[in-house]
Amino acid sequence: LSPAETEALVRALQGSELRDIGGQGWLRQHEYVEKLNMHGILSASAGQEQLLTELLVTHAKIPVLIGELISVEIWKHKIFPVLCRLEDFKPRSTFPIYVVLHHEASIINLLETVFFFKEICESGEDSIVDLIDYCHRKLTLLAARSTKAQAVTSAQLRAEHLASPSSMQAGPVPPQELQKQAEMMEFEISLKALSVLRFITDQVDSLPLGALTRMLNTHNLPCLLVELVEHCPWSCWEAGKLKKFENGTWHVVPPEDQVKMTKLDGQVWLALLNLLLNPECQRKYRFDGFNKSQLLKLRAFLTDVLIDQLPNLVELQRFLGYLAVTEPAPPKKDLILEQVPVIWDHILKKNSGKWEAIAKHQVKHAFSPTEEELMLQARRWAQTYSLDMMEALATDKPRCRVCGVEAAKRCSRCRNEWYCTRACQVQHWQKHKPACNLMA
């Protein structure tokens, strides 16, 4: 994107009502977010994300993005289950629903890209409290998740169930499949929320009044992070092999790399460093019997191999050694002014008791498009998910849609699907044909 195009997209960002999710105006907003998200990733990889950051700060769009993030989260929890239970909910294509589910992932990914900068955190103002609560909810789900079940789910969904612009189905899709898509996406969104939270902890001195108390005492994030260190939801053992989740897929880790710290491991340890070693945090945190016993569990994980990879952990090791033999002073009793999240509460109060009515409205006006509307929307999706842009974002070489091996051939009509041989293309044609006709 050119600087002028980027600024136009940032200016156009605006909040939307829960009832309007999935509608034409909302879909335009999704396109803007998706384009900015892809532009942000490419700019960050080239070290040129400063312009996007400045535009988001100048036009005060961080609170807007946080509001949209929480709005879609509420839609997933309150309206999506009702939608799946409606008898007249028989979508011709899964993709309009997938776009809504994917919107949350696009926003959190964009926030992860830009929250590295201090001015972004400052420009969020009071909405940072809502973002902290959002990250806490996601990390709680992550800590409670069974890692073994998650590994199986990821393998199954990646192979056959996830919707995409090129896999729109012609017949009705069982609600269970949509729920599986949402479940897998929730896992990846939670991992992004972990990174965003770590960037927030980098800016402890710039946070709004009361945000630090909310992180430390209302949500007790240090103990939640200890849970993530203990159970490590992004790694599991399967058939005697260690698998770790990185860059959107599960990888088998060779024996020589099993003690290597992943990016996600690093985010947890850096967040713990920020929350436990900052003097202001130490002054406000309650080091009572339970919290102390939980934090001391970290000592077992602070091996020489780990500290060699992140030398700053020496300071954490020293602090835990001191904590083990002393009784820290109780937190100083200041006048406590606690900020509460306003976005979540506002959306819930405004729409309470209307969930089924909203679901029925969206089935009628957003998720049951005619054949002609679906074709028009498919063309817009094809422009949004530009092939050149997607290929630039991809870290791996394309794989055959049928057998999964490295592919060199592409469907010449829609140019969305890859195959290793013509035999695989012919085998997949009946499944691919409806989507191909829409996209071509």
matplotlib code that plots the C-alpha trace (Angstrom):
import matplotlib.pyplot as plt

x = [0.0, 1.1, 1.3, -1.9, -3.8, -2.7, -3.9, -7.2, -7.8, -6.8, -9.1, -12.0, -11.8, -14.8, -16.8, -19.9, -23.0, -23.3, -26.4, -24.6, -21.9, -21.7, -23.6, -22.3, -21.0, -19.3, -17.7, -16.1, -14.6, -13.3, -11.6, -9.9, -8.7, -7.5, -5.6, -4.0, -3.1, -1.3, 0.3, 1.5, 3.1, 4.9, 6.0, 7.3, 9.3, 11.0, 11.4, 9.1, 6.0, 6.6, 4.2, 1.3, 2.0, 2.0, -1.3, -3.1, -1.9, -2.7, -6.2, -6.9, -7.8, -6.4, -9.6, -11.7, -9.8, -10.0, -13.8, -14.2, -12.1, -14.3, -17.5, -16.6, -15.6, -19.0, -20.6, -18.8, -19.9, -23.4, -24.8, -22.8, -24.1, -27.7, -27.1, -26.0, -29.1, -31.6, -33.6, -33.6, -29.8, -28.7, -26.0, -25.1, -21.5, -19.5, -17.3, -19.5, -19.5, -15.7, -15.1, -16.7, -14.7, -11.6, -12.1, -11.0, -7.8, -7.1, -7.5, -5.4, -2.7, -2.6, -2.4, 0.5, 2.3, 2.0, 2.0, 5.7, 5.8, 5.3, 3.1, 0.6, 0.1, -0.3, -2.8, -5.1, -5.8, -8.5, -9.4, -6.1, -7.9, -10.4, -7.6, -5.9, -9.2, -9.5, -5.9, -6.7, -9.8, -7.8, -4.9, -7.3, -8.7, -5.2, -4.2, -7.3, -6.9, -5.8, -2.6, -3.1, -6.6, -5.5, -2.8, -5.3, -7.8, -5.2, -4.1, -7.6, -8.8, -5.8, -6.1, -9.8, -12.2, -11.0, -13.0, -11.1, -12.0, -11.3, -13.2, -16.7, -19.1, -22.2, -24.4, -25.4, -22.7, -23.3, -23.0, -20.5, -18.0, -18.3, -17.8, -14.6, -13.3, -14.0, -12.3, -9.1, -9.1, -9.6, -6.3, -4.3, -6.0, -5.1, -1.4, -1.5, -3.1, -0.1, 2.2, 0.0, 0.0, 3.8, 4.1, 1.7, 3.9, 6.9, 5.1, 4.2, 5.2, 2.9, -0.3, -3.5, -4.2, -5.3, -4.3, -1.3, -3.4, -5.9, -3.1, -1.4, -4.2, -7.6, -6.4, -3.2, -1.4, 1.9, 0.3, -1.6, 1.8, 3.2, 0.4, 1.5, 5.1, 4.0, 1.6, 2.9, -0.2, 1.8, 3.7, 2.7, 4.0, 2.3, 3.4, 6.7, 7.6, 7.6, 5.5, 5.4, 3.0, 4.9, 3.9, 0.4, 1.2, 2.4, 6.0, 7.8, 10.8, 14.1, 15.8, 18.7, 16.2, 13.9, 15.4, 15.4, 13.2, 10.4, 9.1, 6.0, 8.1, 10.1, 6.9, 5.8, 9.3, 9.6, 6.1, 7.1, 10.3, 8.4, 5.7, 8.0, 11.1, 9.6, 9.8, 6.3, 5.0, 6.8, 5.3, 1.7, 1.7, 0.4, 3.2, 0.9, 1.4, -0.4, 1.2, 4.6, 4.3, 3.1, 6.0, 8.6, 7.6, 9.5, 12.8, 12.6, 12.3, 15.2, 17.9, 21.4, 20.3, 17.3, 19.3, 21.9, 19.2, 17.7, 20.4, 18.0, 16.5, 19.5, 17.8, 14.5, 16.4, 18.1, 14.7, 13.1, 16.0, 15.5, 11.7, 12.2, 14.0, 12.2, 8.7, 8.1, 6.4, 2.6, 1.6, 1.4, -2.2, -2.7, -6.0, -7.2, -8.9, -9.8, -10.7, -13.2, -13.6, -16.3, -16.4, -17.4, -20.0, -21.5, -22.0, -23.5, -25.9, -27.0, -27.8, -28.8, -31.9, -31.6, -29.2, -31.8, -33.4, -29.9, -29.1, -32.4, -31.7, -28.2, -29.4, -31.9, -29.8, -26.1, -25.6, -28.1, -26.8, -28.3, -26.1, -25.6, -24.7, -22.3, -20.5, -20.2, -18.8, -16.5, -14.9, -14.4, -12.8, -10.5, -9.4, -8.9, -7.0, -4.7, -2.7, 0.5, 0.0, -0.8, 2.2, 4.5, 3.1, 3.5, 6.6, 6.3, 6.1, 2.5, 1.3, -1.0, -4.6, -5.1, -2.0, -0.1, 3.2, 5.0, 3.1, 4.1, 0.8, -2.1, -5.8, -5.6, -9.2, -9.3, -5.6, -6.4, -5.7, -2.3, -1.7, 1.4, 0.1, -2.9, -4.2, -4.6, -6.3, -8.8, -9.5, -10.3, -12.3, -15.8, -15.2, -13.4, -15.8, -18.4, -15.7, -13.9, -17.0, -17.5, -14.0, -13.2]
y = [0.0, 3.5, 6.0, 7.8, 4.4, 3.5, 6.8, 6.5, 3.0, 4.2, 7.2, 5.0, 2.7, 3.0, 1.1, -0.9, -2.2, -5.8, -6.1, -4.9, -7.6, -9.5, -6.8, -4.9, -1.9, -4.2, -6.2, -3.0, -2.4, -6.0, -5.4, -2.2, -4.1, -7.1, -4.9, -2.9, -6.2, -7.6, -4.3, -4.2, -7.6, -6.8, -3.4, -5.0, -7.6, -4.8, -2.6, 0.1, -0.1, 3.4, 5.1, 2.8, 3.3, 7.1, 7.1, 4.9, 7.2, 10.5, 9.4, 7.8, 4.4, 2.1, 2.5, 1.8, -1.4, -2.6, -1.9, -3.9, -6.7, -7.0, -6.7, -9.7, -11.6, -11.0, -12.0, -15.4, -16.1, -14.7, -14.8, -17.5, -20.4, -19.1, -18.9, -22.5, -23.7, -21.9, -24.4, -22.0, -21.6, -23.5, -21.4, -22.0, -21.1, -21.1, -18.2, -15.3, -16.8, -17.5, -13.9, -12.8, -15.4, -14.4, -10.6, -11.1, -12.8, -10.0, -7.3, -9.0, -9.7, -6.0, -5.0, -7.5, -5.9, -2.3, -2.7, -2.9, 0.9, 2.9, 5.6, 2.9, 1.8, 5.4, 6.3, 3.5, 5.5, 4.0, 1.3, -0.4, -1.6, -3.4, -4.9, -6.2, -7.9, -9.3, -10.8, -12.2, -14.0, -15.5, -16.6, -18.2, -20.3, -21.1, -22.3, -24.4, -26.1, -29.8, -29.7, -33.3, -32.6, -29.3, -31.1, -33.5, -30.7, -28.6, -31.5, -32.4, -28.8, -27.8, -30.7, -30.7, -28.4, -24.7, -22.5, -20.3, -18.1, -21.1, -23.7, -22.3, -25.2, -25.4, -27.4, -26.7, -27.0, -28.6, -26.1, -28.5, -27.7, -24.0, -24.5, -26.5, -23.7, -21.2, -23.4, -23.8, -20.0, -19.3, -21.1, -19.0, -15.8, -16.6, -17.0, -13.5, -12.1, -13.4, -11.4, -8.2, -8.6, -8.9, -5.7, -4.0, -5.1, -3.5, -0.1, -0.4, 3.2, 4.5, 2.6, 4.4, 4.8, 1.6, -0.7, -2.0, -2.9, -4.7, -6.8, -7.7, -8.0, -8.2, -10.8, -12.0, -12.3, -13.4, -16.6, -17.1, -16.8, -19.4, -21.8, -21.2, -22.0, -25.2, -26.6, -24.9, -25.3, -24.7, -28.0, -31.6, -35.2, -37.3, -40.8, -40.3, -37.1, -33.6, -31.2, -27.4, -24.9, -22.1, -19.9, -21.3, -25.0, -27.9, -29.0, -32.1, -30.9, -32.8, -34.1, -31.5, -28.6, -29.8, -27.4, -24.5, -21.6, -20.8, -17.2, -18.0, -19.3, -16.1, -13.9, -15.6, -15.1, -11.5, -10.7, -12.3, -10.3, -7.0, -7.8, -9.1, -7.0, -3.6, -1.7, -0.3, -3.8, -5.2, -2.4, -3.2, -7.0, -9.1, -11.6, -13.7, -17.4, -18.7, -16.2, -16.8, -20.7, -20.3, -18.0, -20.2, -23.0, -21.1, -22.0, -25.5, -24.2, -21.7, -24.1, -23.0, -23.9, -21.6, -18.7, -19.0, -18.3, -15.3, -13.9, -11.5, -14.4, -14.4, -11.4, -13.3, -16.3, -14.0, -12.4, -15.8, -16.9, -13.8, -14.4, -17.9, -16.9, -13.6, -12.4, -9.4, -6.4, -6.2, -3.9, -0.3, 0.8, 3.7, 5.3, 2.8, 4.1, 1.1, 1.6, -0.8, -2.0, 0.1, -1.4, -4.9, -3.7, -1.2, -3.8, -6.3, -3.9, -2.5, -5.9, -7.9, -10.1, -9.4, -12.2, -14.4, -11.4, -10.3, -13.9, -14.1, -10.7, -11.7, -15.0, -13.2, -10.2, -11.2, -15.0, -16.1, -14.4, -15.2, -16.8, -13.4, -11.7, -14.5, -14.1, -10.3, -10.8, -13.5, -11.1, -8.6, -11.2, -12.2, -8.5, -8.3, -11.5, -10.6, -13.6, -11.6, -10.3, -13.8, -15.3, -12.6, -13.4, -17.1, -18.5, -22.0, -23.2, -24.0, -27.5, -29.8, -29.5, -33.3, -35.0, -32.2, -32.5, -29.5, -28.1, -26.3, -26.2, -23.9, -23.9, -21.8, -20.4, -19.1, -19.3, -20.2, -23.9, -25.7, -29.2, -31.4, -33.3, -33.1, -36.4, -34.6, -31.7, -34.0, -35.9, -32.6, -30.9, -31.9, -30.4, -27.3, -26.6, -24.5, -22.3, -22.1, -20.9, -18.2, -17.0, -17.1]
z = [0.0, -0.7, 2.2, 0.9, 0.6, 4.1, 5.6, 3.7, 5.2, 8.7, 8.5, 7.4, 10.4, 12.7, 15.3, 14.5, 16.3, 17.3, 15.2, 12.0, 12.2, 8.9, 7.0, 4.0, 6.0, 8.4, 5.6, 4.3, 7.7, 7.7, 4.3, 5.7, 8.8, 6.7, 4.2, 7.1, 8.8, 5.8, 5.1, 8.7, 8.6, 5.3, 6.7, 10.0, 8.1, 6.2, 9.4, 8.0, 10.2, 11.7, 9.2, 10.1, 13.8, 13.5, 11.5, 14.1, 16.9, 15.0, 14.1, 17.5, 16.1, 18.7, 20.9, 17.8, 17.1, 20.7, 20.6, 17.5, 19.0, 22.0, 19.9, 17.8, 21.0, 22.4, 19.1, 19.3, 22.8, 22.8, 19.2, 17.4, 19.6, 19.2, 15.4, 15.2, 17.1, 14.8, 12.7, 9.7, 9.8, 6.7, 5.1, 1.4, 2.1, 5.3, 4.3, 5.4, 8.9, 8.7, 7.9, 11.2, 13.1, 11.3, 12.0, 15.7, 14.5, 12.0, 14.7, 17.3, 14.7, 13.7, 17.4, 17.9, 15.0, 16.3, 20.1, 20.2, 20.1, 23.3, 21.7, 20.6, 24.2, 25.3, 22.5, 23.7, 26.8, 29.0, 26.5, 27.5, 30.6, 28.3, 26.3, 29.5, 30.5, 26.9, 27.1, 30.6, 29.3, 26.4, 28.6, 31.1, 28.2, 27.1, 30.6, 30.9, 27.5, 27.2, 25.1, 23.8, 22.6, 21.1, 19.0, 17.6, 16.9, 15.1, 12.9, 11.9, 11.2, 9.2, 7.0, 6.1, 7.9, 7.8, 5.5, 3.1, 0.1, -2.2, -0.2, -0.1, -0.1, -2.2, 0.3, 3.8, 6.4, 9.8, 12.7, 14.4, 11.6, 12.1, 15.8, 15.1, 13.0, 15.8, 18.4, 16.4, 15.7, 19.4, 20.1, 17.7, 18.8, 22.5, 21.5, 19.8, 23.0, 24.9, 22.7, 23.1, 26.8, 26.9, 25.0, 27.4, 30.3, 28.6, 29.1, 32.8, 33.4, 30.6, 31.6, 32.7, 36.4, 37.9, 35.0, 36.9, 39.9, 37.6, 36.1, 39.3, 41.9, 40.1, 37.5, 39.3, 35.9, 37.4, 38.7, 35.4, 33.6, 35.9, 34.8, 31.2, 32.0, 33.8, 31.2, 28.0, 25.8, 22.6, 23.0, 23.5, 23.2, 20.6, 19.6, 21.5, 19.7, 21.0, 18.9, 19.2, 17.7, 15.7, 12.8, 12.6, 12.5, 14.7, 14.1, 15.3, 17.2, 16.6, 19.8, 19.6, 19.6, 22.4, 25.0, 22.7, 23.8, 21.3, 20.7, 22.8, 25.7, 25.5, 25.6, 28.9, 30.5, 29.4, 30.8, 34.1, 34.2, 33.6, 36.2, 39.0, 38.8, 38.2, 41.5, 41.2, 40.5, 43.6, 45.7, 44.5, 44.2, 47.1, 47.9, 50.2, 50.9, 47.8, 45.3, 46.8, 46.5, 42.9, 41.9, 43.5, 41.1, 38.4, 40.0, 38.7, 35.1, 35.4, 34.2, 32.9, 29.4, 29.6, 31.2, 28.4, 25.9, 27.9, 30.2, 31.8, 33.6, 36.0, 37.7, 38.0, 39.5, 42.0, 43.0, 43.5, 45.7, 47.8, 47.9, 49.1, 52.3, 53.2, 53.9, 51.6, 53.1, 52.4, 49.6, 50.6, 51.2, 49.0, 48.0, 45.4, 42.3, 40.2, 36.6, 35.2, 31.5, 29.9, 26.3, 27.4, 29.9, 27.5, 24.7, 27.1, 28.7, 25.3, 23.9, 26.9, 26.2, 22.4, 21.5, 19.7, 17.9, 16.7, 15.5, 13.5, 12.0, 10.9, 9.4, 7.3, 6.3, 6.5, 6.4, 3.8, 0.6, -2.8, -5.5, -7.1, -3.8, -3.1, -6.4, -6.0, -2.5, -3.7, -6.1, -3.4, -1.2, -4.1, -4.2, -0.5, -0.2, -3.1, -4.2, -4.5, -1.0, 0.4, -1.2, 0.2, 3.7, 3.3, 5.0, 3.5, -0.1, -1.4, -0.7, -2.7, -1.7, -2.0, -0.7, 1.1, -0.7, -2.2, -5.2, -8.3, -10.3, -9.7, -10.8, -14.0, -13.6, -10.0, -9.2, -5.6, -5.2, -5.6, -6.8, -7.2, -10.3, -12.7, -11.2, -7.8, -9.5, -11.3, -8.1, -6.2, -9.0, -7.9, -4.4, -5.9, -8.7, -6.8, -5.3, -8.6, -10.4, -7.8, -7.7, -11.4]

ax = plt.figure().add_subplot(projection="3d")
ax.plot(x, y, z, "-o")
ax.set_aspect("equal")
plt.show()
